[in-house]
């Protein structure tokens, strides 16, 4: 899905957060091990959060698209 706007890439360490203050969203990297990262997401209740795992499908792993209730 293409989204209009700008994009940036951030390198973070465990315990560091990205905050979208105007949207009330904070994403914290809790733990990283190999190809798996555990993120803690704080967002308003009406925020729809989805995860797109299609890149895993291209790597030969089972792909899935999940919607996580806020």
TITOR-202237 format. One record per atom (N, C-alpha, C): residue number from 1; residue in three letters; atom name; x, y, z. Coordinates in steps of 0.1 Angstrom, whole numbers, plus 2048, in hexadecimal, padded with zeros to 3 digits. Example, Ala and Ser with C-alpha at 12.3 -4.5 7.8 and 13.67 -1.06 7.14 Angstrom:
+--------+-------+-------+-----+-----+-----+
: kollum : kekol : kolti :  xx :  yy :  zz :
+--------+-------+-------+-----+-----+-----+
:      1 :   ALA :     N : 884 : 7C7 : 84E :
:      1 :   ALA :    CA : 87B : 7D3 : 84E :
:      1 :   ALA :     C : 884 : 7DF : 84E :
:      2 :   SER :     N : 880 : 7EA : 847 :
:      2 :   SER :    CA : 889 : 7F5 : 847 :
:      2 :   SER :     C : 881 : 800 : 84F :
+--------+-------+-------+-----+-----+-----+
END
This chain:
+--------+-------+-------+-----+-----+-----+
: kollum : kekol : kolti :  xx :  yy :  zz :
+--------+-------+-------+-----+-----+-----+
:      1 :   UNK :     N : 808 : 7F4 : 800 :
:      1 :   UNK :    CA : 800 : 800 : 800 :
:      1 :   UNK :     C : 809 : 80C : 800 :
:      2 :   UNK :     N : 807 : 815 : 7F7 :
:      2 :   UNK :    CA : 80F : 821 : 7F6 :
:      2 :   UNK :     C : 808 : 82C : 7FE :
:      3 :   UNK :     N : 810 : 833 : 806 :
:      3 :   UNK :    CA : 80B : 83E : 80E :
:      3 :   UNK :     C : 812 : 84B : 80A :
:      4 :   UNK :     N : 80B : 855 : 807 :
:      4 :   UNK :    CA : 811 : 862 : 803 :
:      4 :   UNK :     C : 817 : 869 : 80F :
:      5 :   UNK :     N : 822 : 86F : 80D :
:      5 :   UNK :    CA : 829 : 875 : 818 :
:      5 :   UNK :     C : 838 : 872 : 818 :
:      6 :   UNK :     N : 83F : 875 : 822 :
:      6 :   UNK :    CA : 84D : 873 : 823 :
:      6 :   UNK :     C : 850 : 866 : 82A :
:      7 :   UNK :     N : 85D : 861 : 828 :
:      7 :   UNK :    CA : 861 : 855 : 82F :
:      7 :   UNK :     C : 86F : 857 : 834 :
:      8 :   UNK :     N : 872 : 850 : 83F :
:      8 :   UNK :    CA : 880 : 850 : 844 :
:      8 :   UNK :     C : 883 : 843 : 84A :
:      9 :   UNK :     N : 88F : 840 : 84C :
:      9 :   UNK :    CA : 894 : 833 : 851 :
:      9 :   UNK :     C : 89B : 836 : 85E :
:     10 :   UNK :     N : 898 : 82F : 869 :
:     10 :   UNK :    CA : 89D : 832 : 876 :
:     10 :   UNK :     C : 8A4 : 825 : 87B :
:     11 :   UNK :     N : 8B0 : 827 : 881 :
:     11 :   UNK :    CA : 8B7 : 81C : 888 :
:     11 :   UNK :     C : 8B4 : 81E : 897 :
:     12 :   UNK :     N : 8AF : 814 : 89E :
:     12 :   UNK :    CA : 8AC : 816 : 8AC :
:     12 :   UNK :     C : 8B2 : 80A : 8B3 :
:     13 :   UNK :     N : 8B4 : 80C : 8C0 :
:     13 :   UNK :    CA : 8B9 : 801 : 8C9 :
:     13 :   UNK :     C : 8AE : 7FD : 8D3 :
:     14 :   UNK :     N : 8AF : 7F2 : 8D9 :
:     14 :   UNK :    CA : 8A5 : 7EE : 8E3 :
:     14 :   UNK :     C : 8A3 : 7F8 : 8ED :
:     15 :   UNK :     N : 897 : 7FC : 8F0 :
:     15 :   UNK :    CA : 894 : 806 : 8FA :
:     15 :   UNK :     C : 891 : 814 : 8F4 :
:     16 :   UNK :     N : 895 : 816 : 8E7 :
:     16 :   UNK :    CA : 893 : 822 : 8E0 :
:     16 :   UNK :     C : 885 : 823 : 8DA :
:     17 :   UNK :     N : 880 : 82F : 8D8 :
:     17 :   UNK :    CA : 872 : 830 : 8D3 :
:     17 :   UNK :     C : 872 : 83A : 8C7 :
:     18 :   UNK :     N : 868 : 838 : 8BF :
:     18 :   UNK :    CA : 865 : 842 : 8B5 :
:     18 :   UNK :     C : 857 : 847 : 8B9 :
:     19 :   UNK :     N : 856 : 855 : 8B9 :
:     19 :   UNK :    CA : 849 : 85B : 8BE :
:     19 :   UNK :     C : 844 : 864 : 8B3 :
:     20 :   UNK :     N : 837 : 862 : 8B0 :
:     20 :   UNK :    CA : 830 : 86A : 8A7 :
:     20 :   UNK :     C : 826 : 872 : 8B0 :
:     21 :   UNK :     N : 82C : 87D : 8B5 :
:     21 :   UNK :    CA : 825 : 885 : 8BF :
:     21 :   UNK :     C : 818 : 88A : 8BB :
:     22 :   UNK :     N : 817 : 88F : 8AE :
:     22 :   UNK :    CA : 80B : 895 : 8AA :
:     22 :   UNK :     C : 800 : 88B : 8A8 :
:     23 :   UNK :     N : 803 : 87E : 8A7 :
:     23 :   UNK :    CA : 7F9 : 873 : 8A6 :
:     23 :   UNK :     C : 7F8 : 86B : 8B3 :
:     24 :   UNK :     N : 800 : 86F : 8BD :
:     24 :   UNK :    CA : 7FE : 867 : 8C9 :
:     24 :   UNK :     C : 803 : 859 : 8C8 :
:     25 :   UNK :     N : 80D : 856 : 8C0 :
:     25 :   UNK :    CA : 812 : 849 : 8BE :
:     25 :   UNK :     C : 821 : 848 : 8C2 :
:     26 :   UNK :     N : 824 : 83D : 8CA :
:     26 :   UNK :    CA : 832 : 83A : 8CD :
:     26 :   UNK :     C : 835 : 82B : 8CB :
:     27 :   UNK :     N : 840 : 829 : 8C4 :
:     27 :   UNK :    CA : 844 : 81B : 8C1 :
:     27 :   UNK :     C : 852 : 819 : 8C7 :
:     28 :   UNK :     N : 853 : 80F : 8D0 :
:     28 :   UNK :    CA : 85F : 80C : 8D7 :
:     28 :   UNK :     C : 864 : 7FF : 8D3 :
:     29 :   UNK :     N : 871 : 7FE : 8D0 :
:     29 :   UNK :    CA : 878 : 7F1 : 8CD :
:     29 :   UNK :     C : 87B : 7EB : 8DB :
:     30 :   UNK :     N : 874 : 7E0 : 8DE :
:     30 :   UNK :    CA : 875 : 7D9 : 8EB :
:     30 :   UNK :     C : 881 : 7CF : 8EB :
:     31 :   UNK :     N : 881 : 7C7 : 8E0 :
:     31 :   UNK :    CA : 88C : 7BD : 8DF :
:     31 :   UNK :     C : 88E : 7B9 : 8D0 :
:     32 :   UNK :     N : 89A : 7B6 : 8CD :
:     32 :   UNK :    CA : 89E : 7B2 : 8BF :
:     32 :   UNK :     C : 8A6 : 7A6 : 8C0 :
:     33 :   UNK :     N : 8A3 : 79C : 8B9 :
:     33 :   UNK :    CA : 8AA : 78F : 8B8 :
:     33 :   UNK :     C : 8A9 : 78A : 8AA :
:     34 :   UNK :     N : 8B5 : 789 : 8A3 :
:     34 :   UNK :    CA : 8B5 : 784 : 895 :
:     34 :   UNK :     C : 8AC : 78D : 88D :
:     35 :   UNK :     N : 8A3 : 786 : 886 :
:     35 :   UNK :    CA : 89A : 78E : 87C :
:     35 :   UNK :     C : 88D : 792 : 883 :
:     36 :   UNK :     N : 88C : 790 : 890 :
:     36 :   UNK :    CA : 87F : 793 : 897 :
:     36 :   UNK :     C : 881 : 79F : 8A1 :
:     37 :   UNK :     N : 878 : 7A8 : 8A0 :
:     37 :   UNK :    CA : 879 : 7B4 : 8A9 :
:     37 :   UNK :     C : 86B : 7B5 : 8B1 :
:     38 :   UNK :     N : 86C : 7B7 : 8BE :
:     38 :   UNK :    CA : 860 : 7B9 : 8C6 :
:     38 :   UNK :     C : 85E : 7C8 : 8C8 :
:     39 :   UNK :     N : 852 : 7CD : 8C3 :
:     39 :   UNK :    CA : 84F : 7DB : 8C4 :
:     39 :   UNK :     C : 843 : 7DD : 8CE :
:     40 :   UNK :     N : 844 : 7E8 : 8D5 :
:     40 :   UNK :    CA : 839 : 7EC : 8DE :
:     40 :   UNK :     C : 833 : 7F8 : 8D8 :
:     41 :   UNK :     N : 826 : 7F8 : 8D4 :
:     41 :   UNK :    CA : 820 : 803 : 8CD :
:     41 :   UNK :     C : 815 : 809 : 8D7 :
:     42 :   UNK :     N : 816 : 816 : 8D9 :
:     42 :   UNK :    CA : 80C : 81D : 8E0 :
:     42 :   UNK :     C : 805 : 827 : 8D6 :
:     43 :   UNK :     N : 7F8 : 825 : 8D5 :
:     43 :   UNK :    CA : 7F1 : 82E : 8CB :
:     43 :   UNK :     C : 7E2 : 830 : 8D0 :
:     44 :   UNK :     N : 7DC : 83A : 8CB :
:     44 :   UNK :    CA : 7CE : 83D : 8CF :
:     44 :   UNK :     C : 7C5 : 830 : 8CC :
:     45 :   UNK :     N : 7BA : 82E : 8D3 :
:     45 :   UNK :    CA : 7B2 : 823 : 8D1 :
:     45 :   UNK :     C : 7AC : 822 : 8C3 :
:     46 :   UNK :     N : 7AA : 82D : 8BC :
:     46 :   UNK :    CA : 7A4 : 82D : 8AF :
:     46 :   UNK :     C : 7AE : 82B : 8A4 :
:     47 :   UNK :     N : 7BB : 828 : 8A8 :
:     47 :   UNK :    CA : 7C5 : 827 : 89E :
:     47 :   UNK :     C : 7C5 : 818 : 899 :
:     48 :   UNK :     N : 7C4 : 816 : 88C :
:     48 :   UNK :    CA : 7C5 : 809 : 886 :
:     48 :   UNK :     C : 7D4 : 806 : 884 :
:     49 :   UNK :     N : 7D8 : 7FA : 889 :
:     49 :   UNK :    CA : 7E6 : 7F6 : 888 :
:     49 :   UNK :     C : 7E6 : 7E9 : 880 :
:     50 :   UNK :     N : 7EE : 7E8 : 875 :
:     50 :   UNK :    CA : 7EF : 7DC : 86E :
:     50 :   UNK :     C : 7FE : 7D8 : 86C :
:     51 :   UNK :     N : 800 : 7CC : 869 :
:     51 :   UNK :    CA : 80D : 7C7 : 867 :
:     51 :   UNK :     C : 80D : 7C0 : 859 :
:     52 :   UNK :     N : 817 : 7C3 : 851 :
:     52 :   UNK :    CA : 817 : 7BE : 843 :
:     52 :   UNK :     C : 823 : 7B4 : 843 :
:     53 :   UNK :     N : 821 : 7A8 : 842 :
:     53 :   UNK :    CA : 82C : 79E : 842 :
:     53 :   UNK :     C : 82F : 798 : 834 :
:     54 :   UNK :     N : 82B : 7A0 : 82A :
:     54 :   UNK :    CA : 82D : 79B : 81C :
:     54 :   UNK :     C : 83B : 799 : 819 :
:     55 :   UNK :     N : 844 : 7A1 : 81F :
:     55 :   UNK :    CA : 853 : 7A0 : 81C :
:     55 :   UNK :     C : 858 : 792 : 820 :
:     56 :   UNK :     N : 852 : 78C : 82B :
:     56 :   UNK :    CA : 856 : 77F : 82F :
:     56 :   UNK :     C : 851 : 774 : 824 :
:     57 :   UNK :     N : 846 : 777 : 81E :
:     57 :   UNK :    CA : 841 : 76E : 814 :
:     57 :   UNK :     C : 84B : 76E : 808 :
:     58 :   UNK :     N : 850 : 779 : 804 :
:     58 :   UNK :    CA : 85A : 779 : 7F9 :
:     58 :   UNK :     C : 867 : 772 : 7FD :
:     59 :   UNK :     N : 86A : 771 : 80A :
:     59 :   UNK :    CA : 876 : 76A : 80F :
:     59 :   UNK :     C : 874 : 75B : 810 :
:     60 :   UNK :     N : 868 : 757 : 80C :
:     60 :   UNK :    CA : 865 : 749 : 80D :
:     60 :   UNK :     C : 85F : 745 : 81A :
:     61 :   UNK :     N : 85B : 74E : 822 :
:     61 :   UNK :    CA : 855 : 74B : 82F :
:     61 :   UNK :     C : 846 : 74E : 82D :
:     62 :   UNK :     N : 83E : 749 : 836 :
:     62 :   UNK :    CA : 82F : 74B : 835 :
:     62 :   UNK :     C : 82C : 759 : 838 :
:     63 :   UNK :     N : 825 : 75F : 82E :
:     63 :   UNK :    CA : 821 : 76D : 82F :
:     63 :   UNK :     C : 813 : 76F : 835 :
:     64 :   UNK :     N : 810 : 77A : 83B :
:     64 :   UNK :    CA : 803 : 77C : 841 :
:     64 :   UNK :     C : 801 : 78B : 844 :
:     65 :   UNK :     N : 7F5 : 78F : 843 :
:     65 :   UNK :    CA : 7F2 : 79D : 846 :
:     65 :   UNK :     C : 7E8 : 79D : 852 :
:     66 :   UNK :     N : 7EC : 7A3 : 85D :
:     66 :   UNK :    CA : 7E4 : 7A3 : 869 :
:     66 :   UNK :     C : 7E0 : 7B1 : 86D :
:     67 :   UNK :     N : 7D4 : 7B2 : 872 :
:     67 :   UNK :    CA : 7D0 : 7BF : 878 :
:     67 :   UNK :     C : 7D0 : 7BD : 887 :
:     68 :   UNK :     N : 7D6 : 7C6 : 88E :
:     68 :   UNK :    CA : 7D7 : 7C5 : 89D :
:     68 :   UNK :     C : 7CE : 7CF : 8A3 :
:     69 :   UNK :     N : 7C4 : 7CB : 8AB :
:     69 :   UNK :    CA : 7BB : 7D5 : 8B1 :
:     69 :   UNK :     C : 7C3 : 7DE : 8BA :
:     70 :   UNK :     N : 7C0 : 7EB : 8BA :
:     70 :   UNK :    CA : 7C7 : 7F5 : 8C3 :
:     70 :   UNK :     C : 7C1 : 7F4 : 8D1 :
+--------+-------+-------+-----+-----+-----+
END
